Amino acid sequence: MTILSDLSDDVFGVYVHWPFCLAKCPYCDFNSHVARKMIDEDLFLEAYRSEISHLAALFPDKKVTSIFFGGGTPSLMSASLVGAILDEIASRWGIDDKAEITLEANPTSVEAKRFKGYQTAGVNRTSIGIQALNATDLKALGRQHTVGEALAAFQLASRTFKRVSFDLIYARPHQTVTQWRHELGQALDYAHDHMSLYQLTIEPATAYYDLYARGKLSIPEDDLALALYDVTQELTDAAGLNAYEISNHAAEGAQSLHNLTYWRYQDYAGIGPGAHSRLRLGNKKIALSHHRDPGKWLEEVKKNGHGIADQEQLGSIEQAQEFLLMGLRLEEGINLDRYAALAEQPLNSENISDLAEEGFIELADPCRLKATAAGKRVLNSVIARLAI
């Protein structure tokens, strides 16, 4: 896998957040809202245009290398709305000819019918939120599709787009290693270039969190969760979809360029309710966050030309910690010189030596630090010890 320059100025991503869903999944803590009535797409388009214009004025002279429509459920957007947003991004910043343009999609039959329209609008990659391949777990996860619809939608997406991600959640309630091995094997019969395989986590302010707190929901204990993780690595490696990030697996050259922008701590602008940005302005790193409530966001955009709720200049330690947290998730690891430049001091050499002796990290070259296979299994604790 080619490692881009850690300080490349040629990478710039744009994230577009569509906040609406048909239903709220019980595990989801993303900024998503159930649409109770028909969404006025014209109203949202004007708001998106205003925010794009505002951010392009603040951070001009950018060439967009990746765009990601996330949510919520972006596949509820019309193809004309997606196309109009892409046109606005192109007119304000410009889009690289080789830009990766991804749209997250749910695999209901209704949404799958929109795939061709998205392709015509300019989307060249899609991420299909299948999440499970059995009816019981799909229902428990609050998904609106069947297994049959999911596989049919994935096949249609694969015929429409050159690049498609097959997305699953594992370490689900009552899931066994044998069940996951069978399910992942079935998924690998379909997936050809990219898989996002996330362990279920219980997040605050979700329905699952409430059930878990009341003892009504159980998830695999740590040993079983690690066994499920190990099976994930075993089967994806055997299929040639190596883990380039802790939860993401790809064939050579099929890594998500947009998500690499986040993990490599490069510049990206967020558009829409609840979106976030990390952007350099001179020698400063600016963090932006937008109003989460769609109605409030629309009001603020109409009044101010943008829906930004908070703007913060990140200090050196904050930048370095974010860089460490994101970068060690990657197979390629982090550049130690870049960490030192961000933090204005190097990582603690004793911590590095201790973790290396324990087999959790290694120096891939004199300036690049990465987690070993053992370290990835306990990555949060590895990062916590390095950050001291």
C-alpha positions in Angstrom: 0.0 0.0 0.0 1.4 3.4 -1.0 1.8 5.8 1.9 1.1 9.4 1.0 3.2 12.2 2.4 2.1 12.8 6.0 2.2 16.6 5.3 0.7 16.6 1.8 -1.1 19.8 0.9 -2.7 18.0 -2.0 -5.3 16.1 0.0 -8.6 17.8 0.8 -11.9 16.0 1.7 -15.4 17.2 1.9 -18.0 15.5 4.1 -21.7 16.1 3.4 -24.1 15.1 6.2 -27.7 14.2 5.4 -29.4 13.8 8.8 -32.6 11.9 8.0 -33.5 8.2 8.3 -36.6 6.1 7.9 -36.1 4.8 11.4 -33.6 5.3 14.3 -31.4 2.1 14.8 -31.1 1.2 18.4 -27.3 1.1 18.4 -26.8 4.4 16.4 -25.4 7.5 18.1 -24.8 9.4 14.8 -26.6 12.7 14.2 -29.7 11.1 12.6 -33.4 12.1 12.8 -36.5 10.2 11.7 -38.2 12.2 9.0 -41.8 12.7 10.1 -42.8 14.5 6.9 -41.6 15.1 3.4 -38.2 16.8 3.4 -38.0 20.1 1.4 -34.9 19.3 -0.6 -34.9 22.7 -2.3 -34.6 24.3 1.1 -31.7 22.0 2.1 -30.0 22.6 -1.2 -29.9 26.3 -0.7 -28.5 25.8 2.8 -25.8 23.4 1.6 -24.8 25.9 -1.1 -24.5 28.6 1.5 -22.3 26.6 3.7 -20.1 25.5 0.9 -19.7 29.1 -0.2 -18.9 30.2 3.3 -16.2 27.6 3.9 -14.7 28.1 0.5 -14.3 31.8 1.3 -12.6 30.9 4.6 -10.4 28.2 3.1 -9.9 29.0 -0.6 -7.7 27.6 -3.3 -8.4 23.9 -2.5 -8.8 21.0 -4.9 -11.1 18.4 -3.6 -9.7 14.9 -3.6 -12.6 13.0 -2.0 -16.2 13.6 -1.1 -18.3 11.5 1.2 -22.1 11.7 1.6 -22.9 10.3 5.1 -25.7 10.3 7.6 -28.3 9.6 8.5 -29.3 7.9 5.3 -27.9 9.7 2.2 -29.6 7.2 -0.1 -32.9 8.9 0.8 -31.6 12.0 -1.1 -32.7 12.4 -4.7 -30.0 12.0 -7.3 -30.7 15.6 -8.5 -29.9 16.9 -5.0 -26.7 14.9 -4.8 -25.7 16.2 -8.3 -26.5 19.9 -7.4 -24.3 19.6 -4.2 -21.5 18.2 -6.3 -21.8 21.0 -8.8 -21.6 23.6 -6.0 -18.5 22.0 -4.6 -16.9 21.9 -8.0 -17.7 25.6 -8.6 -16.4 26.8 -5.3 -13.3 24.6 -4.8 -12.9 22.4 -7.9 -12.9 18.6 -7.8 -9.9 16.6 -8.8 -10.4 14.4 -11.9 -9.6 11.3 -9.9 -11.6 12.3 -6.8 -13.3 9.5 -4.9 -17.0 10.4 -4.4 -18.8 8.0 -2.0 -22.4 7.8 -0.9 -23.6 5.6 2.0 -26.6 3.6 1.1 -29.1 1.3 2.9 -30.0 -1.8 0.8 -33.8 -1.5 0.7 -35.2 -2.1 -2.8 -36.5 1.5 -2.9 -33.1 3.0 -2.3 -31.3 0.6 -4.6 -33.4 1.9 -7.5 -31.6 5.3 -7.1 -28.1 3.8 -7.7 -28.0 4.6 -11.4 -29.1 8.2 -10.8 -26.3 8.7 -8.2 -23.7 7.4 -10.7 -25.0 9.8 -13.3 -24.7 12.6 -10.7 -21.0 11.9 -10.2 -20.9 9.3 -7.4 -18.3 6.6 -8.1 -18.2 4.6 -4.9 -20.9 3.4 -2.5 -20.9 1.9 1.0 -23.8 -0.5 1.6 -25.0 -0.7 5.2 -26.0 -4.4 5.3 -24.9 -4.9 8.9 -26.1 -8.5 9.3 -27.0 -11.5 7.2 -29.7 -13.1 9.2 -33.3 -12.0 9.7 -33.3 -12.1 13.5 -30.3 -9.8 13.9 -31.5 -7.4 11.2 -34.7 -7.0 13.2 -32.8 -6.5 16.4 -30.6 -3.9 14.9 -33.6 -2.0 13.6 -32.7 -2.4 10.0 -35.4 -1.9 7.3 -34.2 -4.5 4.8 -34.2 -8.3 4.5 -31.2 -10.4 3.8 -32.4 -11.0 0.2 -32.8 -7.3 -0.4 -29.4 -6.6 1.0 -27.6 -9.1 -1.3 -29.6 -8.0 -4.3 -28.8 -4.4 -3.6 -25.1 -5.2 -3.2 -25.0 -7.0 -6.5 -26.8 -4.1 -8.2 -24.4 -1.6 -6.7 -21.5 -3.8 -7.9 -22.8 -3.6 -11.4 -23.3 0.2 -11.2 -20.1 1.3 -9.4 -16.6 0.2 -9.8 -16.0 0.4 -6.0 -18.5 -0.9 -3.4 -18.0 -1.5 0.4 -19.8 -4.3 2.2 -20.5 -3.1 5.7 -21.3 -5.4 8.6 -21.5 -5.2 12.4 -20.3 -8.0 14.6 -19.9 -8.9 18.3 -23.7 -8.7 18.3 -25.8 -10.0 21.2 -25.6 -13.8 21.4 -23.3 -14.1 18.4 -20.8 -17.0 18.5 -17.5 -17.5 16.7 -19.0 -20.3 14.6 -21.9 -18.0 13.5 -19.7 -15.1 12.7 -17.3 -17.3 10.7 -20.2 -18.6 8.6 -21.7 -15.1 8.1 -18.4 -13.4 7.2 -17.6 -16.2 4.8 -20.9 -15.6 3.1 -20.2 -11.9 2.9 -16.8 -12.5 1.4 -18.5 -14.5 -1.4 -19.9 -11.1 -2.5 -17.4 -8.5 -1.4 -14.7 -7.9 -3.9 -12.7 -4.8 -2.9 -13.7 -3.3 0.5 -15.3 -4.3 3.7 -16.1 -2.2 6.8 -16.4 -4.6 9.8 -17.3 -2.8 13.0 -17.6 -4.4 16.5 -20.8 -3.4 18.1 -20.3 -0.8 20.8 -22.9 0.4 23.3 -23.0 4.2 23.0 -24.7 6.6 25.4 -28.0 8.2 24.4 -29.0 5.1 22.3 -31.8 2.6 22.8 -29.2 -0.1 23.3 -27.5 1.8 26.0 -30.7 2.0 28.0 -31.3 -1.7 27.5 -27.8 -2.5 28.5 -27.9 -0.4 31.6 -31.1 -2.2 32.7 -29.6 -5.6 32.1 -31.9 -6.3 29.2 -29.1 -6.6 26.6 -25.9 -8.6 26.7 -23.0 -8.4 24.3 -19.9 -10.7 24.0 -17.4 -10.5 26.9 -13.9 -9.3 26.1 -12.5 -12.8 25.4 -15.2 -13.6 22.9 -15.0 -10.2 21.3 -11.3 -10.7 20.8 -12.0 -14.2 19.3 -14.5 -12.6 16.9 -11.9 -10.0 15.9 -9.3 -12.7 15.3 -11.7 -14.6 13.0 -12.3 -11.4 11.2 -8.6 -10.9 10.5 -8.1 -14.5 9.5 -10.9 -14.7 6.9 -10.3 -11.2 5.4 -6.6 -11.8 5.1 -7.2 -15.2 3.4 -9.6 -13.4 0.9 -7.0 -10.7 0.1 -8.8 -8.0 1.9 -6.2 -6.9 4.4 -6.9 -4.6 7.3 -5.5 -1.2 6.3 -7.3 0.3 9.4 -8.5 -1.4 12.5 -12.1 -2.0 11.2 -11.6 -1.6 7.4 -10.3 -4.1 4.9 -9.5 -3.7 1.3 -7.8 -5.2 -1.7 -4.6 -3.4 -2.9 -5.6 0.0 -4.2 -9.2 -0.1 -2.9 -8.7 1.7 0.4 -11.2 4.5 1.1 -9.3 7.6 0.2 -11.8 9.8 2.1 -11.5 7.9 5.4 -7.7 7.9 5.0 -7.9 11.7 5.0 -9.3 11.5 8.5 -7.0 8.8 9.8 -3.9 10.6 8.3 -5.0 13.8 10.0 -5.3 15.7 6.7 -7.7 18.6 5.9 -11.4 18.1 5.5 -14.5 20.3 5.5 -17.8 19.2 6.9 -21.1 20.4 5.5 -24.5 20.0 7.0 -26.2 19.4 10.4 -23.7 18.1 13.0 -20.8 18.0 10.6 -17.2 18.6 11.7 -14.1 20.0 10.0 -10.4 20.0 10.6 -8.7 22.6 8.5 -5.3 24.4 8.4 -5.3 28.2 8.2 -1.8 29.3 7.9 0.1 27.5 10.7 -3.1 27.0 12.7 -5.4 24.0 12.9 -9.1 25.0 13.1 -11.8 22.7 14.4 -15.4 23.5 13.4 -18.6 21.8 14.5 -22.1 22.5 13.2 -25.5 22.7 14.9 -26.8 19.2 15.1 -30.6 19.8 15.0 -31.6 20.1 11.3 -34.2 22.8 12.0 -31.7 24.9 14.1 -29.0 24.4 11.4 -31.4 25.7 8.7 -32.2 28.8 10.8 -28.6 29.6 11.4 -27.6 29.1 7.8 -30.4 31.4 6.7 -29.4 34.0 9.2 -25.6 33.8 9.0 -24.8 31.9 5.8 -23.5 28.9 7.8 -24.6 26.6 10.6 -21.3 26.5 12.5 -21.9 26.3 16.2 -18.3 26.2 17.5 -15.0 27.2 16.1 -11.8 26.4 18.0 -8.1 26.7 17.3 -6.5 23.5 18.4 -3.4 23.6 20.5 -0.2 21.6 19.8 -1.0 18.9 22.3 -4.6 18.5 21.1 -3.5 18.2 17.5 -0.8 15.6 18.4 -3.3 13.5 20.5 -5.8 13.5 17.7 -3.1 12.5 15.2 -2.0 9.7 17.5 -5.5 8.5 18.1 -6.4 8.4 14.4 -3.1 7.4 12.9 -2.3 4.3 15.1 -5.6 2.8 13.8 -3.8 2.5 10.4 -1.7 -0.5 9.3 0.9 2.1 8.2 1.1 3.7 11.6 2.3 7.3 12.3 5.3 9.4 11.4 7.1 10.2 14.6 8.6 13.4 13.2 5.2 14.7 12.4 4.0 13.9 15.9 6.9 15.8 17.3 6.2 18.8 15.0 2.5 18.8 16.1 3.2 18.3 19.8 6.3 20.5 19.9 8.0 17.5 21.6 8.6 13.9 20.8 6.7 10.9 22.1 8.1 9.6 25.4 10.9 7.2 24.3 10.6 5.1 27.5 6.9 4.4 26.7 7.8 3.5 23.2 10.6 1.1 24.4 8.3 -0.5 27.0 5.5 -1.1 24.6 7.9 -2.4 21.9 9.4 -4.9 24.4 6.0 -6.1 25.3 5.3 -6.7 21.6 2.5 -4.1 21.1 4.3 -1.6 18.8 7.2 -1.6 16.4 9.2 0.8 14.3 8.4 0.1 10.7 11.3 2.4 9.8 13.3 4.9 12.0 10.5 7.5 11.8 7.3 5.4 11.5 5.6 3.8 14.5 2.9 1.2 14.1 0.8 -1.2 16.2 1.6 -4.9 15.9 -1.1 -7.5 15.5 -1.0 -8.0 19.3 -1.2 -4.2 19.8 -4.2 -3.8 17.6 -6.2 -6.2 19.8 -5.7 -3.8 22.7 -5.3 -0.6 20.8 -7.1 1.8 23.1 -4.8 0.9 26.0 -1.7 1.1 23.8 -2.7 4.7 22.7 -3.4 5.7 26.3 0.1 4.6 27.4 1.8 6.3 24.5 -0.1 9.6 25.1 1.1 9.9 28.7 
